[in-house]
Amino acid sequence: MPSRNYPEHDINVVFDYIHSIVSRGHVAENAPDEMSFLNRLFSALPVEAVEYGMQFLHGRRDLPSSCEEILPLFIRFTNLLEYCEIVEKMEDIPVLPTPEELQIRIRMNQTLDELEKPFCTPLLGYKFNKDIPSGKIDPASLPSGSGRNTSNETGAEETSHTDSSPNQPTSSEAQDESSSSLHLMNDIAPVFLCRDTLRTALFYEEKLGFHAAHLDDESMPHIRLRRDNIEIVLASCESEELVSAFAQVQELKHKKGLYDLYIFASEPKMLQMELESSGVTILRSLEESDKTPHKNREFTFTDIDGRRICVSQRLQ
């Protein structure tokens, strides 16, 4: 639930706050559309209904039965507001985060993922469609009363119950069906050749926060490392010829400024501070990349075998 203090009656102030957070960036790609979608739905409501929405925001749940049909709008509105509050809290990054603070930020990231799920999904019989800006909400379909403002323009399109079949796929479903109804490729895992897989696995566990699963394959004994959505396979290599060739290729890549692994992260600053506190060698910090024009916001570190790994911020 939202925790900030909001005015009891002025919903425009609340939407101003939402806009201030969304406009800063670092939010889901469809967060601005969700804000516009909800704002325009509220614009079509009578004053009384908007007032009940503000009461719902302040914790009142014993609303009149006339609010039952528009209760999902109040819930989505509260959901978006809670999302913005967490985004604002995560902007405050501690200089030297404790393990407890890191766990709190991980939980906040997970909460953001859950709060993003309903963004721009159908609501009150309307579906979001930014490609049809001329669509309108029929105020007659909502509780009667004088509107909050005179604008009927909306980014929502009314869902038709007469011209479309319930089994008719949506445009996104049709697009998925035209490409593939089954994902045959789910994840990838780069394979690192190692002289000593146990030594390398121990480094990734103790310094980088990975968890190791020791697996035996008849053709290639290996160790699987996993953290968050990243998976790496360490393969034991006893061929000196192969190890030497691999080392030559790695040296050539490094001379060309190439990396052995590229990782996208939502909060590279937090990860950099974590690795620094673990004693990992940082070759190029975020602070250095921030000073270079036209450079991605990233940092580079090296593992125990000399591999160069780049962590870059993926901007939505």
HELIX and SHEET records of a PDB file:
HELIX    1   1 ILE A   11  VAL A   22  1                                  12    
HELIX    2   2 ALA A   31  SER A   43  1                                  13    
HELIX    3   3 VAL A   47  LEU A   57  1                                  11    
HELIX    4   4 SER A   65  ILE A   70  5                                   6    
HELIX    5   5 LEU A   71  MET A   90  1                                  20    
HELIX    6   6 PRO A   99  GLU A  116  1                                  18    
HELIX    7   7 PRO A  139  SER A  141  5                                   3    
HELIX    8   8 SER A  171  SER A  179  1                                   9    
HELIX    9   9 THR A  197  GLU A  206  1                                  10    
HELIX   10  10 GLU A  240  LYS A  255  1                                  16    
HELIX   11  11 PRO A  268  SER A  277  1                                  10    
HELIX   12  12 LEU A  286  ASP A  290  1                                   5    
SHEET    1   A 2 TYR A 126  PHE A 128  0                                        
SHEET    2   A 2 ALA A 156  GLU A 158 -1                                        
SHEET    1   B 4 VAL A 191  CYS A 194  0                                        
SHEET    2   B 4 ILE A 230  SER A 236  1                                        
SHEET    3   B 4 HIS A 222  ARG A 227 -1                                        
SHEET    4   B 4 HIS A 211  LEU A 215 -1                                        
SHEET    1   C 4 LEU A 261  ALA A 265  0                                        
SHEET    2   C 4 ARG A 308  GLN A 313  1                                        
SHEET    3   C 4 GLU A 298  THR A 302 -1                                        
SHEET    4   C 4 ILE A 282  ARG A 284 -1                                        
END                                                                             
